[in-house]
Amino acid sequence: MNFPQNPFSRRRRTALAATFAAAALALSACGGDDSGSGGPNLVKDGQLVIAMSGEFRPFSYFEGDKLAGFDHDIALAIADEMGLEPKTETGAFDTLIQGVKSKRYDVLIASMTPTEDRKKAVDFTDPYYSSGAALFVRKDSDCKDAEQLKNVTVGVANGTTYGDFLKDKDWVGDVRTFTSDVTALEDVDKGRLDAAVTDRLVGLYQIEQADRGLRVCGEPLYTEEPAFAVDKGNTALVDELNEALATIKENGTYAELSTKWFGQDIS
């Protein structure tokens, strides 16, 4: 994918990059290590290893054997702005945090919402979009508001915030977990579930693109502001990711990608 040319991209500051590279080489020759350099800790120098689930259409999913989606495109744009080679990986959503902690990935660009429990394990960047959790039901359902329901069976994806939200709701009879939100929505469409909770944008995309016979019941259950996640203490990487995110918003790249996938700027 071609992104808008950014005259201030660090990739294009070749002369300056060469100067810094020479200085870094001289320092390493003196026997120092990277821990005190102030730079980000990366799995591999010159590369940004980015993970997402690949099961959260339209944020990340496979078209044939190729990874695609909004998160995927944002990941490529961020790596380009940072002057790093992107390497994208996928894993089950509930395994991603362990993956970044075990140094398999540098960063999760995976529509992950910061929660208190997650903040104990990883550090988050600034939010990169805003959306909300919604309850999806069949078109022929008489549901008008979630709180009016009784003893319903609701589907959610493993490891998401949706399951936690539903735990203490009186109107929920049973919560069933799935490997992906799309699978849960499909089971609602087929009549195997009463409802599913997922991101509003994900559900609406499925209704439009996969012709699901679903609709939103009531107002959003709550709002979310997902962010990138890195290993705890890798503050230099957080700073560089925040800088790159701010830049692609300023230069129009973010708006272009958001409009491509959602028809609007979701920042």
Secondary structure as UniProt FT lines:
FT   TURN            7..8
FT   HELIX           10..12
FT   HELIX           14..29
FT   TURN            30..31
FT   HELIX           34..36
FT   TURN            45..46
FT   STRAND          47..52
FT   TURN            57..59
FT   STRAND          60..63
FT   TURN            64..65
FT   STRAND          66..68
FT   HELIX           70..82
FT   STRAND          85..90
FT   HELIX           93..95
FT   HELIX           96..101
FT   TURN            102..103
FT   STRAND          107..112
FT   HELIX           116..119
FT   TURN            120..121
FT   STRAND          122..127
FT   STRAND          131..138
FT   TURN            139..140
FT   HELIX           146..148
FT   STRAND          152..157
FT   TURN            158..159
FT   HELIX           161..166
FT   TURN            167..168
FT   TURN            170..171
FT   STRAND          172..178
FT   HELIX           181..189
FT   TURN            190..191
FT   STRAND          195..199
FT   HELIX           200..209
FT   STRAND          214..216
FT   STRAND          222..224
FT   STRAND          227..231
FT   TURN            232..233
FT   HELIX           235..250
FT   HELIX           253..262
//
